[in-house]
Amino acid sequence: MNIVTEEKMKFTSADLELLPDNFNRYEIIDGELTMTRAPHWKHQTTIGRIYLALESWSIKTGKGRAVINPGLIFSDIDNVIPDLVWISKERLALSLDESGHLINAPELIVEVLSEGTENIRRDKEKKLKLYSNRGVQEYWIADWKMQSMEVYRRNQAKLELVKTLMIDDELTSPLLPDFSVLVNQIFA
């Protein structure tokens, strides 16, 4: 009896260089290539409001930086573009490569769900696993359609869902002392 196994081709960072620069966003997670098109208007306004709250807090405290859509290269087969990251000044000083991409996990990553089953699965499963394995301390998933935020925090060696915030709740974080924003302001 012969057993045939199908070996999947793994994409690498070098493969990204060969793809067209056509305003699509290409990412690699565990060697699997994904592509997304320009996001919905509400996706972009949601990430903008979260960025504004995080960057305002960062400027006031001097503790770190918030950045929209940074390149995050964990390895040759894990190369992603999160919607938003927050990274402390100390970690940032050790985390940029010569091309200006992050090579170490930021403390916080935020993804805003895009429409489509595959996009949602990527953020809630594949990226959650990747970020958990790479040492991200917190992961927020914003859903502009449901006007909710899932908050994952590191417990031992993995990210776990600690709460789902709804429109009348307040978003805070132990990573960011005295940071708070009302969820209704994020989705206004």
C-alpha positions as CSV (number, residue, x, y, z in Angstrom):
1,M,0.0,0.0,0.0
2,N,1.4,3.4,-1.0
3,I,0.6,6.5,1.0
4,V,0.8,9.7,-0.9
5,T,1.3,12.9,1.1
6,E,0.9,16.3,-0.4
7,E,3.6,18.7,0.6
8,K,2.4,22.3,0.6
9,M,4.8,24.8,-0.8
10,K,5.9,27.3,1.9
11,F,6.2,30.9,0.9
12,T,9.0,33.0,2.3
13,S,9.8,36.7,2.7
14,A,11.8,36.5,-0.6
15,D,8.6,35.5,-2.4
16,L,7.0,38.7,-1.3
17,E,9.6,40.7,-3.3
18,L,8.4,39.0,-6.5
19,L,4.7,40.0,-6.0
20,P,3.3,43.0,-7.8
21,D,3.0,46.3,-6.0
22,N,-0.7,46.7,-6.7
23,F,-2.1,48.0,-3.4
24,N,-3.0,44.6,-2.2
25,R,-1.7,43.5,1.2
26,Y,0.3,40.3,1.2
27,E,1.1,38.4,4.4
28,I,2.7,35.0,5.2
29,I,1.7,33.0,8.2
30,D,3.5,29.7,8.7
31,G,4.5,29.8,5.0
32,E,0.9,30.3,3.8
33,L,0.4,33.4,1.5
34,T,-2.7,35.5,2.1
35,M,-3.8,38.6,0.2
36,T,-6.3,41.2,1.2
37,R,-7.7,44.1,-0.7
38,A,-8.2,47.7,0.5
39,P,-10.4,47.5,3.6
40,H,-13.9,48.9,4.2
41,W,-14.2,52.6,5.2
42,K,-15.5,51.6,8.7
43,H,-12.5,49.3,9.1
44,Q,-10.2,52.2,8.5
45,T,-12.0,54.7,10.7
46,T,-12.1,52.1,13.6
47,I,-8.3,51.6,13.4
48,G,-7.8,55.3,13.2
49,R,-9.8,56.0,16.4
50,I,-7.9,53.2,18.3
51,Y,-4.6,54.7,17.0
52,L,-5.6,58.2,18.1
53,A,-6.4,57.0,21.6
54,L,-3.2,54.9,21.9
55,E,-0.9,57.5,20.3
56,S,-2.3,60.3,22.4
57,W,-1.7,58.3,25.6
58,S,1.8,57.4,24.3
59,I,2.7,61.1,23.7
60,K,1.4,62.1,27.1
61,T,3.3,59.3,29.0
62,G,6.4,58.9,26.7
63,K,6.2,55.2,27.2
64,G,6.0,54.0,23.6
65,R,4.6,54.3,20.2
66,A,1.5,53.3,18.3
67,V,1.9,52.6,14.6
68,I,-0.6,51.7,11.9
69,N,0.2,48.8,9.4
70,P,3.9,48.2,10.3
71,G,5.7,45.4,8.7
72,L,6.3,42.6,11.3
73,I,8.8,40.0,10.3
74,F,9.0,37.2,12.9
75,S,10.8,34.8,10.5
76,D,11.2,34.0,6.9
77,I,7.8,32.2,6.9
78,D,5.9,34.6,9.3
79,N,5.7,38.0,7.8
80,V,2.6,40.0,8.6
81,I,1.1,43.5,8.5
82,P,-1.0,44.1,11.6
83,D,-3.6,46.8,11.5
84,L,-2.0,48.5,14.6
85,V,0.7,47.9,17.1
86,W,1.8,49.5,20.3
87,I,5.4,49.0,21.4
88,S,7.3,50.3,24.4
89,K,10.3,52.6,23.8
90,E,12.6,50.0,25.3
91,R,11.4,47.2,23.0
92,L,11.3,49.4,20.0
93,A,15.0,50.2,20.4
94,L,15.8,46.5,20.0
95,S,13.2,45.6,17.3
96,L,13.7,47.4,14.1
97,D,15.7,46.0,11.2
98,E,17.6,48.0,8.6
99,S,14.5,48.3,6.5
100,G,12.4,49.7,9.3
101,H,10.4,46.6,9.9
102,L,9.7,45.1,13.4
103,I,11.4,41.8,14.0
104,N,10.3,41.3,17.6
105,A,6.8,41.1,19.0
106,P,5.3,44.4,20.1
107,E,3.5,44.3,23.5
108,L,0.1,45.0,21.9
109,I,-1.4,44.2,18.5
110,V,-4.8,45.3,17.2
111,E,-6.6,43.8,14.3
112,V,-9.9,45.1,12.9
113,L,-12.0,42.4,11.3
114,S,-12.5,42.6,7.6
115,E,-15.5,41.2,5.9
116,G,-15.4,37.6,4.7
117,T,-15.1,34.2,6.5
118,E,-11.5,33.7,5.5
119,N,-10.5,37.1,6.8
120,I,-12.2,36.6,10.1
121,R,-10.7,33.1,10.5
122,R,-7.2,34.5,9.7
123,D,-7.5,37.2,12.5
124,K,-9.3,35.0,15.1
125,E,-7.3,31.8,14.5
126,K,-4.1,32.1,12.5
127,K,-2.9,35.5,13.7
128,L,-4.1,34.7,17.3
129,K,-1.9,31.6,17.3
130,L,1.1,33.4,15.6
131,Y,0.9,36.3,18.0
132,S,0.5,34.0,21.0
133,N,3.5,31.9,19.9
134,R,5.7,35.0,19.3
135,G,5.1,36.6,22.8
136,V,2.6,39.3,22.2
137,Q,1.3,40.4,25.6
138,E,-2.2,41.6,24.4
139,Y,-4.2,41.2,21.3
140,W,-7.4,43.2,20.6
141,I,-9.8,42.3,17.9
142,A,-12.2,45.0,16.9
143,D,-15.5,44.2,15.1
144,W,-16.9,47.3,13.6
145,K,-20.1,45.5,12.5
146,M,-20.9,44.1,15.9
147,Q,-19.3,47.2,17.7
148,S,-17.4,44.9,20.0
149,M,-13.8,44.3,21.0
150,E,-12.3,41.0,22.1
151,V,-9.4,41.4,24.5
152,Y,-6.8,38.6,24.7
153,R,-4.1,38.7,27.3
154,R,-1.1,36.5,27.9
155,N,-1.7,33.9,30.6
156,Q,1.4,31.7,31.1
157,A,2.5,30.9,27.6
158,K,-0.5,31.8,25.5
159,L,-3.0,34.5,24.7
160,E,-6.4,33.9,26.2
161,L,-9.7,35.8,25.7
162,V,-10.3,37.7,29.0
163,K,-13.3,39.8,27.9
164,T,-15.5,40.9,25.1
165,L,-16.3,44.6,25.4
166,M,-19.6,46.0,24.0
167,I,-20.6,49.6,23.1
168,D,-21.1,50.8,26.7
169,D,-17.9,49.4,28.1
170,E,-14.5,51.0,28.7
171,L,-11.3,49.6,27.2
172,T,-8.3,49.6,29.6
173,S,-5.1,47.6,29.8
174,P,-2.6,46.7,32.5
175,L,0.1,47.3,29.9
176,L,-1.0,50.9,29.6
177,P,-1.4,52.5,33.1
178,D,-4.2,55.1,33.1
179,F,-5.2,54.4,29.5
180,S,-8.9,54.2,28.8
181,V,-11.2,54.8,25.9
182,L,-15.0,54.2,25.7
183,V,-15.9,51.5,23.1
184,N,-18.6,53.8,21.7
185,Q,-15.9,56.4,20.9
186,I,-14.0,53.8,18.9
187,F,-17.1,52.9,16.8
188,A,-18.7,56.4,16.7
